[in-house]
């Protein structure tokens, strides 16, 4: 990878050559990662040089060198899942309902919004008729960002 300054000073031919060189490296990294995953199972994380080295060593020796990383990731995932399950079961407040409604009305939903407590949101709205109404367009928008919201609102 070249610096932006160097890249901007390159000719078109040099840029193409650099791009081709990077494409070869990317294909090699992808193949190494895929081969590792086929043999030892998936592993998450950034494919930095150390992780690639351990994948290569695993394939050469037949011994998974990323067992510790997989265990650590499993712990993190389990902790997140517990925290998220607790969050999703917690009833929301009027303030939270207004925040979620604002995200929808102002078209400010974001990547990851599916993890919000949509089921609790719609339960709250069902029990409180004084909530700001959502139009069909609002529900369609919410459905674009999160299937959770769309499923919960289907009956509305």
C-alpha positions, 0 to 999 in steps of 0.5 A: 500500500502506498501513501496518498501523497505518493499515489497522487504523484504517480502516473496513470500507468503506475497507479494501474500497476499498483492496483494490480499488485494490490489485487494480487495481494488481496486474492492471496490473502482471501485464498489463505483465509478461505483455505484456513476456514475450510480446514479449521472453521471460521474465525472473526477479526481483522486479517492483519499480518499476524493473523495471516501468519498464524493461518499460514502456520496452521495450514502448514502444521495441521494444528489450529494456531488461532484456538485462543483467539476463537475462544476469546471471541466466543466469550465476547459474543456470549457476553454481548448476547447476554447484554443484548438479550437483557436490553431487548427485554427491558421495557422502553420509556416514553423518552425512548419511544420518542427517540426511536420515533424521531429516528424514523420521522427524521430518516436518521436510522443507521447501520446496526439499528436492527439491534434496537428494541423494536419489539418493545417499541411497538408494544409501548406504542400499542399501549399508549395511543398518545404516541406520534403516529407513524405513516405508511412511508415511515413504516416503509422507511423503518423496514428498509433499515431493519426487518425487525421494525417492519415485522413488528409494524406489519399489523399496523 
